[in-house]
Amino acid sequence: MNKGNQALATFAGGCFWCMVKPFDEQPGIYHVVSGYTGGTKENPTYEEVCGEVTGHYEAVQITFDPGVFPYEEIVKLYWQQIDPTDPGGQFYDRGPSYQTAIFYHDEQQRQLAEESKRKLEESGLFSKPIATKILPAKTFYPAEIYHQGYYKKNPERYQAYHKGSGREAFIRQHWGENK
């Protein structure tokens, strides 16, 4: 989707609470919405998705201005928020709903995502293969309101989870302090 100066990017990166803040703080980002995608049930609930009965991933959908923050840069920032080598989930969160995936909205996004994955594999940064899937975008269902902007509403709990899950240390180890 690209309407003038707006486009969509959709990513699954484990717990969606941890995937909002890194994108929300960037120029050219209009909205970051936590939600569910990739499954078969219409309007799934958090409990259903976590119960692994819908086939959905926890994900974020980002509305952005590609002239200010190009898709290639959004994908680069995405890689820096996850362990792309873990096929079983992310950090403390295990199971299919917490697996990583890039959901492309058009052929150009697919090509850019595939290219970035190839470059990451060739970089030697990780000793294990990159497990993140690249899939066509499906219907995105916004999560319940209490999940939206969680890092702003519950900063102490968010920070404790971000650190306690191992995500913060992993990001620091692989990407440095500023990610």
HUTA-V551580 format. One record per residue. N is the residue number from 1. RES is the residue in one small letter. SS is DSSP state (H for helix, E for strand, C for the rest). D_FIRST is the distance of its C-alpha to the first C-alpha in whole Angstrom. Layout:
n=N res=RES ss=SS d_first=D_FIRST
n=N res=RES ss=SS d_first=D_FIRST
This chain:
n=1 res=m ss=C d_first=0
n=2 res=n ss=E d_first=4
n=3 res=k ss=E d_first=6
n=4 res=g ss=C d_first=10
n=5 res=n ss=C d_first=10
n=6 res=q ss=E d_first=8
n=7 res=a ss=E d_first=5
n=8 res=l ss=E d_first=6
n=9 res=a ss=E d_first=9
n=10 res=t ss=E d_first=11
n=11 res=f ss=E d_first=15
n=12 res=a ss=E d_first=18
n=13 res=g ss=E d_first=21
n=14 res=g ss=C d_first=24
n=15 res=c ss=C d_first=25
n=16 res=f ss=C d_first=22
n=17 res=w ss=H d_first=24
n=18 res=c ss=H d_first=24
n=19 res=m ss=H d_first=21
n=20 res=v ss=H d_first=20
n=21 res=k ss=H d_first=23
n=22 res=p ss=H d_first=22
n=23 res=f ss=H d_first=18
n=24 res=d ss=H d_first=19
n=25 res=e ss=C d_first=22
n=26 res=q ss=C d_first=20
n=27 res=p ss=C d_first=19
n=28 res=g ss=C d_first=16
n=29 res=i ss=E d_first=15
n=30 res=y ss=E d_first=14
n=31 res=h ss=E d_first=14
n=32 res=v ss=E d_first=15
n=33 res=v ss=E d_first=16
n=34 res=s ss=E d_first=18
n=35 res=g ss=E d_first=18
n=36 res=y ss=E d_first=18
n=37 res=t ss=E d_first=16
n=38 res=g ss=C d_first=17
n=39 res=g ss=C d_first=20
n=40 res=t ss=C d_first=21
n=41 res=k ss=C d_first=23
n=42 res=e ss=C d_first=21
n=43 res=n ss=C d_first=21
n=44 res=p ss=C d_first=23
n=45 res=t ss=C d_first=25
n=46 res=y ss=H d_first=26
n=47 res=e ss=H d_first=29
n=48 res=e ss=H d_first=28
n=49 res=v ss=H d_first=25
n=50 res=c ss=H d_first=28
n=51 res=g ss=C d_first=31
n=52 res=e ss=C d_first=29
n=53 res=v ss=C d_first=29
n=54 res=t ss=C d_first=25
n=55 res=g ss=C d_first=24
n=56 res=h ss=C d_first=21
n=57 res=y ss=E d_first=20
n=58 res=e ss=E d_first=21
n=59 res=a ss=E d_first=17
n=60 res=v ss=E d_first=15
n=61 res=q ss=E d_first=12
n=62 res=i ss=E d_first=11
n=63 res=t ss=E d_first=10
n=64 res=f ss=E d_first=11
n=65 res=d ss=C d_first=11
n=66 res=p ss=C d_first=11
n=67 res=g ss=C d_first=14
n=68 res=v ss=C d_first=16
n=69 res=f ss=C d_first=15
n=70 res=p ss=C d_first=14
n=71 res=y ss=H d_first=12
n=72 res=e ss=H d_first=15
n=73 res=e ss=H d_first=17
n=74 res=i ss=H d_first=15
n=75 res=v ss=H d_first=16
n=76 res=k ss=H d_first=19
n=77 res=l ss=H d_first=20
n=78 res=y ss=H d_first=19
n=79 res=w ss=H d_first=21
n=80 res=q ss=C d_first=24
n=81 res=q ss=C d_first=24
n=82 res=i ss=C d_first=24
n=83 res=d ss=C d_first=27
n=84 res=p ss=C d_first=25
n=85 res=t ss=C d_first=28
n=86 res=d ss=C d_first=29
n=87 res=p ss=C d_first=28
n=88 res=g ss=C d_first=30
n=89 res=g ss=E d_first=28
n=90 res=q ss=E d_first=28
n=91 res=f ss=C d_first=31
n=92 res=y ss=C d_first=33
n=93 res=d ss=E d_first=30
n=94 res=r ss=E d_first=31
n=95 res=g ss=C d_first=29
n=96 res=p ss=H d_first=26
n=97 res=s ss=H d_first=24
n=98 res=y ss=H d_first=25
n=99 res=q ss=C d_first=24
n=100 res=t ss=E d_first=21
n=101 res=a ss=E d_first=18
n=102 res=i ss=E d_first=15
n=103 res=f ss=E d_first=12
n=104 res=y ss=E d_first=10
n=105 res=h ss=C d_first=6
n=106 res=d ss=C d_first=7
n=107 res=e ss=H d_first=11
n=108 res=q ss=H d_first=11
n=109 res=q ss=H d_first=10
n=110 res=r ss=H d_first=13
n=111 res=q ss=H d_first=15
n=112 res=l ss=H d_first=15
n=113 res=a ss=H d_first=15
n=114 res=e ss=H d_first=18
n=115 res=e ss=H d_first=20
n=116 res=s ss=H d_first=20
n=117 res=k ss=H d_first=21
n=118 res=r ss=H d_first=24
n=119 res=k ss=H d_first=25
n=120 res=l ss=H d_first=25
n=121 res=e ss=H d_first=28
n=122 res=e ss=H d_first=30
n=123 res=s ss=H d_first=30
n=124 res=g ss=C d_first=33
n=125 res=l ss=C d_first=32
n=126 res=f ss=C d_first=32
n=127 res=s ss=C d_first=35
n=128 res=k ss=C d_first=33
n=129 res=p ss=C d_first=30
n=130 res=i ss=C d_first=27
n=131 res=a ss=C d_first=26
n=132 res=t ss=C d_first=22
n=133 res=k ss=E d_first=20
n=134 res=i ss=E d_first=17
n=135 res=l ss=E d_first=15
n=136 res=p ss=E d_first=12
n=137 res=a ss=C d_first=10
n=138 res=k ss=C d_first=12
n=139 res=t ss=C d_first=13
n=140 res=f ss=E d_first=13
n=141 res=y ss=E d_first=16
n=142 res=p ss=E d_first=17
n=143 res=a ss=C d_first=21
n=144 res=e ss=C d_first=24
n=145 res=i ss=H d_first=24
n=146 res=y ss=H d_first=27
n=147 res=h ss=H d_first=24
n=148 res=q ss=C d_first=22
n=149 res=g ss=C d_first=23
n=150 res=y ss=H d_first=26
n=151 res=y ss=H d_first=27
n=152 res=k ss=H d_first=28
n=153 res=k ss=H d_first=30
n=154 res=n ss=C d_first=32
n=155 res=p ss=H d_first=32
n=156 res=e ss=H d_first=35
n=157 res=r ss=H d_first=34
n=158 res=y ss=H d_first=31
n=159 res=q ss=H d_first=33
n=160 res=a ss=H d_first=35
n=161 res=y ss=H d_first=33
n=162 res=h ss=H d_first=31
n=163 res=k ss=H d_first=34
n=164 res=g ss=H d_first=36
n=165 res=s ss=C d_first=33
n=166 res=g ss=C d_first=34
n=167 res=r ss=H d_first=30
n=168 res=e ss=H d_first=32
n=169 res=a ss=H d_first=34
n=170 res=f ss=H d_first=32
n=171 res=i ss=H d_first=30
n=172 res=r ss=H d_first=33
n=173 res=q ss=H d_first=34
n=174 res=h ss=H d_first=32
n=175 res=w ss=H d_first=30
n=176 res=g ss=C d_first=32
n=177 res=e ss=C d_first=33
n=178 res=n ss=C d_first=30
n=179 res=k ss=C d_first=27
